[in-house]
Amino acid sequence: MTATLLLLLLLLVCTIAADSWTEKGCHLSQGYLYVLSHGGGPDRHQGCDPEPGGPVYTDQYYG
């Protein structure tokens, strides 16, 4: 039971962090990937730039 609660809490924290990437122009699915690869939400200069094939990560985000 405790493991289930910890897993749900971890999922909630990851979802909140992934949502912060959507505020920087990324899709939610990209947000989850960036949470895992960057260790959390975006820094001030990280985000996604719009491209014809979809948003692309940039470390020079000023949007």
Secondary structure by P-SEA (a helix, b strand, c coil): caaaaaaaaaaaaaaaaaaaaaaacccaaaaaaaaaaacccccccbbbbbccccbbbbccccc
